[in-house]
Amino acid sequence: MPRSTPFVASSLDYAFTQAPRLRLGRMLAWLALGAMIAITVIPLWIVLRTALTPSRELYSSAASIVPPSITLDNFRRVLGFVTGDAALADGGSGSEVNFSQSLLNSVIFTGVIVVGQVIFSAMAAYAFARLRFPGRRPLFALFLLSMMLPNIVLFIPNFILIKDLGWLNTYAGMVAPFCLVSAFSIFFLRQFFLSIPYELEEAARLDGASYFAIFWRIVLPISMTPIATVAILSSINAWNEFFWPFIVANGEDMQVLTVALQAFKSQTPQGAPDWTGLMAAAFLTVLPTLALLIAFGRRVVESVQFSGGK
Protein backbone atom coordinates (compact mmCIF):
# COMPACT_ATOMS: atom_id res chain seq x y z
CA MET A 1 0.00 0.00 0.00
CA PRO A 2 1.44 3.42 -0.93
CA ARG A 3 2.39 5.68 1.93
CA SER A 4 0.90 9.13 2.38
CA THR A 5 3.10 11.99 1.39
CA PRO A 6 4.16 14.43 4.16
CA PHE A 7 1.96 17.17 2.64
CA VAL A 8 -1.18 14.98 2.68
CA ALA A 9 -0.49 13.79 6.23
CA SER A 10 0.01 17.30 7.54
CA SER A 11 -3.17 18.46 5.78
CA LEU A 12 -5.19 15.65 7.38
CA ASP A 13 -3.76 16.42 10.82
CA TYR A 14 -4.63 20.11 10.39
CA ALA A 15 -8.20 19.30 9.28
CA PHE A 16 -8.81 16.98 12.24
CA THR A 17 -7.47 19.51 14.73
CA GLN A 18 -9.46 22.40 13.25
CA ALA A 19 -12.79 20.53 12.98
CA PRO A 20 -13.61 20.64 16.72
CA ARG A 21 -12.75 24.34 16.80
CA LEU A 22 -15.07 25.04 13.87
CA ARG A 23 -17.90 23.05 15.44
CA LEU A 24 -17.43 24.84 18.77
CA GLY A 25 -17.35 28.25 17.10
CA ARG A 26 -20.49 27.46 15.10
CA MET A 27 -22.29 26.27 18.23
CA LEU A 28 -21.36 29.47 20.08
CA ALA A 29 -22.55 31.56 17.13
CA TRP A 30 -25.90 29.75 17.07
CA LEU A 31 -26.25 30.17 20.85
CA ALA A 32 -25.56 33.89 20.57
CA LEU A 33 -28.06 34.20 17.72
CA GLY A 34 -30.67 32.29 19.71
CA ALA A 35 -30.12 34.55 22.72
CA MET A 36 -30.60 37.66 20.59
CA ILE A 37 -33.78 36.23 19.04
CA ALA A 38 -35.12 35.39 22.51
CA ILE A 39 -34.36 38.91 23.77
CA THR A 40 -36.32 40.29 20.81
CA VAL A 41 -39.25 37.88 20.78
CA ILE A 42 -39.95 37.43 24.51
CA PRO A 43 -41.14 41.05 25.08
CA LEU A 44 -43.46 40.75 22.08
CA TRP A 45 -44.84 37.51 23.45
CA ILE A 46 -45.45 39.13 26.85
CA VAL A 47 -47.37 41.94 25.11
CA LEU A 48 -49.51 39.45 23.17
CA ARG A 49 -50.04 37.23 26.21
CA THR A 50 -51.24 40.17 28.30
CA ALA A 51 -53.49 41.38 25.49
CA LEU A 52 -55.17 37.96 25.26
CA THR A 53 -55.64 37.59 29.03
CA PRO A 54 -58.98 38.60 30.62
CA SER A 55 -58.60 41.64 32.86
CA ARG A 56 -59.86 39.84 35.96
CA GLU A 57 -57.27 37.06 35.56
CA LEU A 58 -54.22 39.23 34.82
CA TYR A 59 -52.69 39.39 38.30
CA SER A 60 -53.64 35.87 39.32
CA SER A 61 -51.88 34.41 36.26
CA ALA A 62 -48.87 36.75 36.19
CA ALA A 63 -46.38 33.86 36.52
CA SER A 64 -47.91 31.85 33.67
CA ILE A 65 -46.18 31.79 30.29
CA VAL A 66 -49.43 31.33 28.39
CA PRO A 67 -52.75 33.01 29.22
CA PRO A 68 -55.06 30.84 31.34
CA SER A 69 -57.93 31.68 29.00
CA ILE A 70 -57.92 33.57 25.72
CA THR A 71 -60.21 36.52 25.04
CA LEU A 72 -60.43 39.17 22.32
CA ASP A 73 -62.42 41.57 24.50
CA ASN A 74 -59.34 43.71 25.12
CA PHE A 75 -58.92 44.31 21.40
CA ARG A 76 -62.64 45.03 21.02
CA ARG A 77 -62.49 47.51 23.89
CA VAL A 78 -59.52 49.37 22.40
CA LEU A 79 -61.11 49.50 18.94
CA GLY A 80 -64.30 50.96 20.42
CA PHE A 81 -66.55 47.96 19.80
CA VAL A 82 -67.45 47.69 23.51
CA THR A 83 -69.27 50.34 25.56
CA GLY A 84 -67.74 51.82 28.70
CA ASP A 85 -70.17 50.05 31.02
CA ALA A 86 -69.50 46.72 29.32
CA ALA A 87 -65.75 47.29 29.59
CA LEU A 88 -66.06 48.00 33.35
CA ALA A 89 -68.17 44.89 33.80
CA ASP A 90 -65.51 42.89 31.97
CA GLY A 91 -62.86 44.06 34.44
CA GLY A 92 -61.47 47.03 32.53
CA SER A 93 -60.42 50.25 34.21
CA GLY A 94 -62.74 52.53 32.25
CA SER A 95 -59.89 54.12 30.28
CA GLU A 96 -60.69 55.18 26.76
CA VAL A 97 -58.61 55.80 23.65
CA ASN A 98 -59.76 57.02 20.25
CA PHE A 99 -57.77 54.37 18.42
CA SER A 100 -59.25 55.00 14.97
CA GLN A 101 -58.49 58.74 15.06
CA SER A 102 -54.99 58.14 16.41
CA LEU A 103 -54.41 55.52 13.72
CA LEU A 104 -55.48 58.02 11.04
CA ASN A 105 -53.16 60.66 12.51
CA SER A 106 -50.24 58.22 12.53
CA VAL A 107 -50.89 57.21 8.92
CA ILE A 108 -50.98 60.85 7.78
CA PHE A 109 -47.93 61.76 9.87
CA THR A 110 -45.92 58.81 8.58
CA GLY A 111 -47.08 59.12 4.97
CA VAL A 112 -46.18 62.81 4.63
CA ILE A 113 -42.75 62.28 6.20
CA VAL A 114 -41.94 59.27 4.00
CA VAL A 115 -42.99 60.99 0.77
CA GLY A 116 -41.10 64.17 1.65
CA GLN A 117 -37.92 62.43 2.76
CA VAL A 118 -37.82 60.11 -0.24
CA ILE A 119 -38.31 62.90 -2.80
CA PHE A 120 -36.03 65.56 -1.33
CA SER A 121 -33.36 63.16 -0.08
CA ALA A 122 -33.14 61.49 -3.49
CA MET A 123 -32.75 64.85 -5.22
CA ALA A 124 -30.09 66.00 -2.76
CA ALA A 125 -28.24 62.68 -2.98
CA TYR A 126 -28.15 62.86 -6.78
CA ALA A 127 -26.82 66.42 -6.60
CA PHE A 128 -23.99 65.35 -4.27
CA ALA A 129 -23.22 62.30 -6.41
CA ARG A 130 -23.20 63.85 -9.88
CA LEU A 131 -23.28 67.65 -9.87
CA ARG A 132 -20.14 69.71 -9.46
CA PHE A 133 -20.71 72.96 -7.58
CA PRO A 134 -18.62 75.05 -5.17
CA GLY A 135 -18.66 73.81 -1.59
CA ARG A 136 -20.08 70.40 -2.47
CA ARG A 137 -17.72 68.40 -0.25
CA PRO A 138 -17.91 70.68 2.84
CA LEU A 139 -21.70 70.78 2.55
CA PHE A 140 -21.89 66.99 2.36
CA ALA A 141 -19.57 66.76 5.37
CA LEU A 142 -21.96 69.02 7.29
CA PHE A 143 -24.82 66.66 6.46
CA LEU A 144 -22.79 63.74 7.81
CA LEU A 145 -21.92 65.70 10.95
CA SER A 146 -25.63 66.37 11.54
CA MET A 147 -26.13 62.62 12.10
CA MET A 148 -23.91 62.92 15.17
CA LEU A 149 -25.98 65.77 16.63
CA PRO A 150 -28.50 64.61 19.27
CA ASN A 151 -32.09 65.36 18.28
CA ILE A 152 -32.83 66.77 21.74
CA VAL A 153 -30.59 69.75 20.91
CA LEU A 154 -32.96 70.80 18.11
CA PHE A 155 -36.25 70.38 19.96
CA ILE A 156 -36.31 73.78 21.67
CA PRO A 157 -35.48 75.94 18.61
CA ASN A 158 -37.83 73.88 16.45
CA PHE A 159 -40.62 74.22 18.99
CA ILE A 160 -40.14 78.00 19.17
CA LEU A 161 -40.25 78.21 15.38
CA ILE A 162 -43.41 76.08 15.13
CA LYS A 163 -45.07 78.12 17.88
CA ASP A 164 -44.24 81.43 16.16
CA LEU A 165 -45.68 80.07 12.91
CA GLY A 166 -48.92 79.12 14.71
CA TRP A 167 -48.58 75.45 13.80
CA LEU A 168 -49.17 73.90 17.22
CA ASN A 169 -51.72 71.05 17.16
CA THR A 170 -51.54 70.86 13.35
CA TYR A 171 -50.19 68.31 10.90
CA ALA A 172 -47.82 70.94 9.51
CA GLY A 173 -46.23 71.43 12.90
CA MET A 174 -45.78 67.69 13.41
CA VAL A 175 -44.16 66.92 10.05
CA ALA A 176 -42.16 70.13 9.49
CA PRO A 177 -38.85 69.02 11.12
CA PHE A 178 -38.89 65.63 9.36
CA CYS A 179 -40.39 65.91 5.88
CA LEU A 180 -37.58 67.66 3.97
CA VAL A 181 -34.33 65.71 4.08
CA SER A 182 -32.63 63.09 6.21
CA ALA A 183 -28.83 62.97 6.47
CA PHE A 184 -28.81 59.17 6.56
CA SER A 185 -31.10 58.94 3.53
CA ILE A 186 -28.89 61.34 1.56
CA PHE A 187 -25.75 59.38 2.44
CA PHE A 188 -27.42 56.04 1.69
CA LEU A 189 -28.79 57.07 -1.72
CA ARG A 190 -25.64 58.94 -2.71
CA GLN A 191 -23.61 55.76 -2.25
CA PHE A 192 -25.93 53.94 -4.63
CA PHE A 193 -26.02 56.75 -7.20
CA LEU A 194 -22.22 56.69 -7.32
CA SER A 195 -22.37 53.08 -8.52
CA ILE A 196 -24.55 53.93 -11.56
CA PRO A 197 -22.44 53.93 -14.75
CA TYR A 198 -21.65 57.38 -16.10
CA GLU A 199 -22.20 56.12 -19.66
CA LEU A 200 -25.99 56.02 -19.15
CA GLU A 201 -26.13 59.67 -18.19
CA GLU A 202 -23.63 60.74 -20.83
CA ALA A 203 -25.73 59.10 -23.53
CA ALA A 204 -28.80 60.90 -22.24
CA ARG A 205 -26.98 64.24 -22.20
CA LEU A 206 -25.88 63.71 -25.80
CA ASP A 207 -29.56 63.31 -26.66
CA GLY A 208 -30.25 66.69 -25.04
CA ALA A 209 -31.72 65.51 -21.72
CA SER A 210 -31.41 67.85 -18.75
CA TYR A 211 -30.14 66.80 -15.34
CA PHE A 212 -33.71 66.66 -14.02
CA ALA A 213 -34.84 64.51 -16.96
CA ILE A 214 -31.90 62.15 -16.41
CA PHE A 215 -32.71 61.94 -12.71
CA TRP A 216 -36.42 61.35 -13.29
CA ARG A 217 -36.32 59.02 -16.30
CA ILE A 218 -33.08 57.07 -15.83
CA VAL A 219 -31.75 57.25 -12.27
CA LEU A 220 -35.00 56.80 -10.34
CA PRO A 221 -36.29 53.74 -12.28
CA ILE A 222 -33.06 51.80 -11.68
CA SER A 223 -32.87 52.88 -8.02
CA MET A 224 -36.21 51.62 -6.78
CA THR A 225 -34.68 49.08 -4.39
CA PRO A 226 -32.63 51.60 -2.33
CA ILE A 227 -35.46 54.13 -2.53
CA ALA A 228 -37.87 51.50 -1.19
CA THR A 229 -35.37 50.77 1.59
CA VAL A 230 -35.23 54.46 2.52
CA ALA A 231 -39.02 54.58 2.51
CA ILE A 232 -39.25 51.55 4.83
CA LEU A 233 -36.68 52.85 7.29
CA SER A 234 -38.26 56.33 7.29
CA SER A 235 -41.73 54.88 7.84
CA ILE A 236 -40.56 52.81 10.82
CA ASN A 237 -38.86 55.82 12.42
CA ALA A 238 -41.85 58.09 11.82
CA TRP A 239 -44.36 55.49 13.02
CA ASN A 240 -42.48 55.11 16.32
CA GLU A 241 -41.86 58.85 16.84
CA PHE A 242 -43.18 60.01 20.21
CA PHE A 243 -41.44 63.01 21.71
CA TRP A 244 -42.01 65.62 18.98
CA PRO A 245 -45.73 64.83 18.37
CA PHE A 246 -46.23 64.77 22.12
CA ILE A 247 -44.81 68.30 22.43
CA VAL A 248 -46.45 70.06 19.48
CA ALA A 249 -49.71 68.12 19.02
CA ASN A 250 -50.97 66.60 22.26
CA GLY A 251 -54.61 67.50 21.62
CA GLU A 252 -56.92 64.49 21.65
CA ASP A 253 -57.94 64.97 18.01
CA MET A 254 -54.29 65.22 16.84
CA GLN A 255 -52.63 62.48 18.88
CA VAL A 256 -50.65 59.85 17.01
CA LEU A 257 -50.71 56.27 18.26
CA THR A 258 -47.59 56.54 20.43
CA VAL A 259 -48.96 59.62 22.21
CA ALA A 260 -52.41 58.03 22.52
CA LEU A 261 -50.88 54.98 24.20
CA GLN A 262 -49.15 57.19 26.74
CA ALA A 263 -52.41 59.03 27.45
CA PHE A 264 -54.26 55.72 27.73
CA LYS A 265 -51.71 54.47 30.27
CA SER A 266 -52.05 57.67 32.32
CA GLN A 267 -55.81 57.24 32.69
CA THR A 268 -56.58 55.43 35.94
CA PRO A 269 -60.33 55.75 36.62
CA GLN A 270 -60.22 52.65 38.84
CA GLY A 271 -56.87 53.43 40.47
CA ALA A 272 -54.66 51.31 38.19
CA PRO A 273 -53.80 51.40 34.49
CA ASP A 274 -55.72 49.15 32.12
CA TRP A 275 -52.76 46.90 31.35
CA THR A 276 -54.63 44.39 29.21
CA GLY A 277 -56.17 47.13 27.07
CA LEU A 278 -52.82 48.93 26.87
CA MET A 279 -51.06 45.80 25.67
CA ALA A 280 -53.79 45.16 23.11
CA ALA A 281 -53.38 48.70 21.74
CA ALA A 282 -49.58 48.34 21.79
CA PHE A 283 -49.74 45.08 19.87
CA LEU A 284 -51.99 46.63 17.22
CA THR A 285 -49.54 49.53 16.97
CA VAL A 286 -46.57 47.18 16.45
CA LEU A 287 -48.26 45.12 13.73
CA PRO A 288 -47.49 47.49 10.78
CA THR A 289 -43.81 47.61 11.72
CA LEU A 290 -43.65 43.82 12.03
CA ALA A 291 -45.35 43.42 8.66
CA LEU A 292 -42.82 45.73 6.99
CA LEU A 293 -39.85 43.96 8.55
CA ILE A 294 -41.14 40.50 7.67
CA ALA A 295 -41.95 41.48 4.08
CA PHE A 296 -38.93 43.65 3.28
CA GLY A 297 -36.35 42.96 6.00
CA ARG A 298 -34.01 40.99 3.74
CA ARG A 299 -34.14 43.70 1.06
CA VAL A 300 -33.28 46.37 3.62
CA VAL A 301 -30.22 44.44 4.84
CA GLU A 302 -29.01 43.73 1.30
CA SER A 303 -29.40 47.36 0.26
CA VAL A 304 -27.54 48.62 3.34
CA GLN A 305 -24.70 46.17 2.71
CA PHE A 306 -24.49 47.13 -0.98
CA SER A 307 -24.51 50.88 -0.40
CA GLY A 308 -22.17 50.64 2.58
CA GLY A 309 -19.55 48.89 0.51
CA LYS A 310 -19.36 51.56 -2.17
C-alpha positions as CSV (number, residue, x, y, z in Angstrom):
1,M,0.0,0.0,0.0
2,P,1.4,3.4,-0.9
3,R,2.4,5.7,1.9
4,S,0.9,9.1,2.4
5,T,3.1,12.0,1.4
6,P,4.2,14.4,4.2
7,F,2.0,17.2,2.6
8,V,-1.2,15.0,2.7
9,A,-0.5,13.8,6.2
10,S,0.0,17.3,7.5
11,S,-3.2,18.5,5.8
12,L,-5.2,15.7,7.4
13,D,-3.8,16.4,10.8
14,Y,-4.6,20.1,10.4
15,A,-8.2,19.3,9.3
16,F,-8.8,17.0,12.2
17,T,-7.5,19.5,14.7
18,Q,-9.5,22.4,13.2
19,A,-12.8,20.5,13.0
20,P,-13.6,20.6,16.7
21,R,-12.8,24.3,16.8
22,L,-15.1,25.0,13.9
23,R,-17.9,23.0,15.4
24,L,-17.4,24.8,18.8
25,G,-17.4,28.3,17.1
26,R,-20.5,27.5,15.1
27,M,-22.3,26.3,18.2
28,L,-21.4,29.5,20.1
29,A,-22.5,31.6,17.1
30,W,-25.9,29.8,17.1
31,L,-26.2,30.2,20.8
32,A,-25.6,33.9,20.6
33,L,-28.1,34.2,17.7
34,G,-30.7,32.3,19.7
35,A,-30.1,34.5,22.7
36,M,-30.6,37.7,20.6
37,I,-33.8,36.2,19.0
38,A,-35.1,35.4,22.5
39,I,-34.4,38.9,23.8
40,T,-36.3,40.3,20.8
41,V,-39.2,37.9,20.8
42,I,-39.9,37.4,24.5
43,P,-41.1,41.0,25.1
44,L,-43.5,40.8,22.1
45,W,-44.8,37.5,23.4
46,I,-45.5,39.1,26.8
47,V,-47.4,41.9,25.1
48,L,-49.5,39.5,23.2
49,R,-50.0,37.2,26.2
50,T,-51.2,40.2,28.3
51,A,-53.5,41.4,25.5
52,L,-55.2,38.0,25.3
53,T,-55.6,37.6,29.0
54,P,-59.0,38.6,30.6
55,S,-58.6,41.6,32.9
56,R,-59.9,39.8,36.0
57,E,-57.3,37.1,35.6
58,L,-54.2,39.2,34.8
59,Y,-52.7,39.4,38.3
60,S,-53.6,35.9,39.3
61,S,-51.9,34.4,36.3
62,A,-48.9,36.8,36.2
63,A,-46.4,33.9,36.5
64,S,-47.9,31.8,33.7
65,I,-46.2,31.8,30.3
66,V,-49.4,31.3,28.4
67,P,-52.7,33.0,29.2
68,P,-55.1,30.8,31.3
69,S,-57.9,31.7,29.0
70,I,-57.9,33.6,25.7
71,T,-60.2,36.5,25.0
72,L,-60.4,39.2,22.3
73,D,-62.4,41.6,24.5
74,N,-59.3,43.7,25.1
75,F,-58.9,44.3,21.4
76,R,-62.6,45.0,21.0
77,R,-62.5,47.5,23.9
78,V,-59.5,49.4,22.4
79,L,-61.1,49.5,18.9
80,G,-64.3,51.0,20.4
81,F,-66.6,48.0,19.8
82,V,-67.4,47.7,23.5
83,T,-69.3,50.3,25.6
84,G,-67.7,51.8,28.7
85,D,-70.2,50.0,31.0
86,A,-69.5,46.7,29.3
87,A,-65.7,47.3,29.6
88,L,-66.1,48.0,33.3
89,A,-68.2,44.9,33.8
90,D,-65.5,42.9,32.0
91,G,-62.9,44.1,34.4
92,G,-61.5,47.0,32.5
93,S,-60.4,50.3,34.2
94,G,-62.7,52.5,32.2
95,S,-59.9,54.1,30.3
96,E,-60.7,55.2,26.8
97,V,-58.6,55.8,23.7
98,N,-59.8,57.0,20.2
99,F,-57.8,54.4,18.4
100,S,-59.2,55.0,15.0
101,Q,-58.5,58.7,15.1
102,S,-55.0,58.1,16.4
103,L,-54.4,55.5,13.7
104,L,-55.5,58.0,11.0
105,N,-53.2,60.7,12.5
106,S,-50.2,58.2,12.5
107,V,-50.9,57.2,8.9
108,I,-51.0,60.8,7.8
109,F,-47.9,61.8,9.9
110,T,-45.9,58.8,8.6
111,G,-47.1,59.1,5.0
112,V,-46.2,62.8,4.6
113,I,-42.8,62.3,6.2
114,V,-41.9,59.3,4.0
115,V,-43.0,61.0,0.8
116,G,-41.1,64.2,1.7
117,Q,-37.9,62.4,2.8
118,V,-37.8,60.1,-0.2
119,I,-38.3,62.9,-2.8
120,F,-36.0,65.6,-1.3
121,S,-33.4,63.2,-0.1
122,A,-33.1,61.5,-3.5
123,M,-32.8,64.9,-5.2
124,A,-30.1,66.0,-2.8
125,A,-28.2,62.7,-3.0
126,Y,-28.1,62.9,-6.8
127,A,-26.8,66.4,-6.6
128,F,-24.0,65.3,-4.3
129,A,-23.2,62.3,-6.4
130,R,-23.2,63.8,-9.9
131,L,-23.3,67.7,-9.9
132,R,-20.1,69.7,-9.5
133,F,-20.7,73.0,-7.6
134,P,-18.6,75.1,-5.2
135,G,-18.7,73.8,-1.6
136,R,-20.1,70.4,-2.5
137,R,-17.7,68.4,-0.2
138,P,-17.9,70.7,2.8
139,L,-21.7,70.8,2.6
140,F,-21.9,67.0,2.4
141,A,-19.6,66.8,5.4
142,L,-22.0,69.0,7.3
143,F,-24.8,66.7,6.5
144,L,-22.8,63.7,7.8
145,L,-21.9,65.7,10.9
146,S,-25.6,66.4,11.5
147,M,-26.1,62.6,12.1
148,M,-23.9,62.9,15.2
149,L,-26.0,65.8,16.6
150,P,-28.5,64.6,19.3
151,N,-32.1,65.4,18.3
152,I,-32.8,66.8,21.7
153,V,-30.6,69.7,20.9
154,L,-33.0,70.8,18.1
155,F,-36.2,70.4,20.0
156,I,-36.3,73.8,21.7
157,P,-35.5,75.9,18.6
158,N,-37.8,73.9,16.4
159,F,-40.6,74.2,19.0
160,I,-40.1,78.0,19.2
161,L,-40.3,78.2,15.4
162,I,-43.4,76.1,15.1
163,K,-45.1,78.1,17.9
164,D,-44.2,81.4,16.2
165,L,-45.7,80.1,12.9
166,G,-48.9,79.1,14.7
167,W,-48.6,75.5,13.8
168,L,-49.2,73.9,17.2
169,N,-51.7,71.1,17.2
170,T,-51.5,70.9,13.4
171,Y,-50.2,68.3,10.9
172,A,-47.8,70.9,9.5
173,G,-46.2,71.4,12.9
174,M,-45.8,67.7,13.4
175,V,-44.2,66.9,10.1
176,A,-42.2,70.1,9.5
177,P,-38.9,69.0,11.1
178,F,-38.9,65.6,9.4
179,C,-40.4,65.9,5.9
180,L,-37.6,67.7,4.0
181,V,-34.3,65.7,4.1
182,S,-32.6,63.1,6.2
183,A,-28.8,63.0,6.5
184,F,-28.8,59.2,6.6
185,S,-31.1,58.9,3.5
186,I,-28.9,61.3,1.6
187,F,-25.7,59.4,2.4
188,F,-27.4,56.0,1.7
189,L,-28.8,57.1,-1.7
190,R,-25.6,58.9,-2.7
191,Q,-23.6,55.8,-2.2
192,F,-25.9,53.9,-4.6
193,F,-26.0,56.7,-7.2
194,L,-22.2,56.7,-7.3
195,S,-22.4,53.1,-8.5
196,I,-24.5,53.9,-11.6
197,P,-22.4,53.9,-14.8
198,Y,-21.7,57.4,-16.1
199,E,-22.2,56.1,-19.7
200,L,-26.0,56.0,-19.2
201,E,-26.1,59.7,-18.2
202,E,-23.6,60.7,-20.8
203,A,-25.7,59.1,-23.5
204,A,-28.8,60.9,-22.2
205,R,-27.0,64.2,-22.2
206,L,-25.9,63.7,-25.8
207,D,-29.6,63.3,-26.7
208,G,-30.3,66.7,-25.0
209,A,-31.7,65.5,-21.7
210,S,-31.4,67.9,-18.8
211,Y,-30.1,66.8,-15.3
212,F,-33.7,66.7,-14.0
213,A,-34.8,64.5,-17.0
214,I,-31.9,62.1,-16.4
215,F,-32.7,61.9,-12.7
216,W,-36.4,61.3,-13.3
217,R,-36.3,59.0,-16.3
218,I,-33.1,57.1,-15.8
219,V,-31.8,57.2,-12.3
220,L,-35.0,56.8,-10.3
221,P,-36.3,53.7,-12.3
222,I,-33.1,51.8,-11.7
223,S,-32.9,52.9,-8.0
224,M,-36.2,51.6,-6.8
225,T,-34.7,49.1,-4.4
226,P,-32.6,51.6,-2.3
227,I,-35.5,54.1,-2.5
228,A,-37.9,51.5,-1.2
229,T,-35.4,50.8,1.6
230,V,-35.2,54.5,2.5
231,A,-39.0,54.6,2.5
232,I,-39.3,51.6,4.8
233,L,-36.7,52.9,7.3
234,S,-38.3,56.3,7.3
235,S,-41.7,54.9,7.8
236,I,-40.6,52.8,10.8
237,N,-38.9,55.8,12.4
238,A,-41.9,58.1,11.8
239,W,-44.4,55.5,13.0
240,N,-42.5,55.1,16.3
241,E,-41.9,58.8,16.8
242,F,-43.2,60.0,20.2
243,F,-41.4,63.0,21.7
244,W,-42.0,65.6,19.0
245,P,-45.7,64.8,18.4
246,F,-46.2,64.8,22.1
247,I,-44.8,68.3,22.4
248,V,-46.4,70.1,19.5
249,A,-49.7,68.1,19.0
250,N,-51.0,66.6,22.3
251,G,-54.6,67.5,21.6
252,E,-56.9,64.5,21.6
253,D,-57.9,65.0,18.0
254,M,-54.3,65.2,16.8
255,Q,-52.6,62.5,18.9
256,V,-50.6,59.8,17.0
257,L,-50.7,56.3,18.3
258,T,-47.6,56.5,20.4
259,V,-49.0,59.6,22.2
260,A,-52.4,58.0,22.5
261,L,-50.9,55.0,24.2
262,Q,-49.2,57.2,26.7
263,A,-52.4,59.0,27.4
264,F,-54.3,55.7,27.7
265,K,-51.7,54.5,30.3
266,S,-52.0,57.7,32.3
267,Q,-55.8,57.2,32.7
268,T,-56.6,55.4,35.9
269,P,-60.3,55.7,36.6
270,Q,-60.2,52.7,38.8
271,G,-56.9,53.4,40.5
272,A,-54.7,51.3,38.2
273,P,-53.8,51.4,34.5
274,D,-55.7,49.1,32.1
275,W,-52.8,46.9,31.4
276,T,-54.6,44.4,29.2
277,G,-56.2,47.1,27.1
278,L,-52.8,48.9,26.9
279,M,-51.1,45.8,25.7
280,A,-53.8,45.2,23.1
281,A,-53.4,48.7,21.7
282,A,-49.6,48.3,21.8
283,F,-49.7,45.1,19.9
284,L,-52.0,46.6,17.2
285,T,-49.5,49.5,17.0
286,V,-46.6,47.2,16.5
287,L,-48.3,45.1,13.7
288,P,-47.5,47.5,10.8
289,T,-43.8,47.6,11.7
290,L,-43.6,43.8,12.0
291,A,-45.4,43.4,8.7
292,L,-42.8,45.7,7.0
293,L,-39.9,44.0,8.6
294,I,-41.1,40.5,7.7
295,A,-41.9,41.5,4.1
296,F,-38.9,43.7,3.3
297,G,-36.3,43.0,6.0
298,R,-34.0,41.0,3.7
299,R,-34.1,43.7,1.1
300,V,-33.3,46.4,3.6
301,V,-30.2,44.4,4.8
302,E,-29.0,43.7,1.3
303,S,-29.4,47.4,0.3
304,V,-27.5,48.6,3.3
305,Q,-24.7,46.2,2.7
306,F,-24.5,47.1,-1.0
307,S,-24.5,50.9,-0.4
308,G,-22.2,50.6,2.6
309,G,-19.5,48.9,0.5
310,K,-19.4,51.6,-2.2
